[in-house]
Amino acid sequence: MRRESEELRVPAGVTGASSLLTWLGSRKRGAAVLFEPDRVQVTVNRQYFE
């Protein structure tokens, strides 16, 4: 990935954190491992979610 920041248009089918991680992992070959649930913590308003 090697990007400090990036603006994306997320597809309408992405409706939550889980589907967002799946979509991000599908964008580039080999990237899925980077977005596995045990590797990423999702926060909203500084509150962690599982």
C-alpha positions, -999 to 999 in steps of 0.1 A, spaced: 0 0 0 28 24 10 6 55 11 4 81 38 -32 90 27 -56 83 -1 -91 94 -10 -114 66 -21 -150 63 -34 -164 34 -14 -190 12 -32 -226 14 -20 -224 -22 -9 -198 -13 18 -220 -7 48 -199 -14 79 -164 -19 92 -163 -56 82 -173 -50 46 -149 -21 44 -120 -42 55 -130 -69 30 -133 -44 2 -99 -27 10 -83 -61 10 -97 -70 -24 -83 -38 -41 -48 -52 -47 -34 -87 -49 -18 -97 -16 -35 -69 4 -61 -91 20 -37 -102 47 -32 -65 57 -69 -61 64 -77 -92 84 -98 -85 115 -70 -97 139 -46 -71 124 -68 -40 123 -86 -22 151 -115 0 140 -124 30 161 -153 55 159 -151 86 180 -122 70 199 -142 39 208 -129 5 197 -152 -20 181 -150 -57 175 
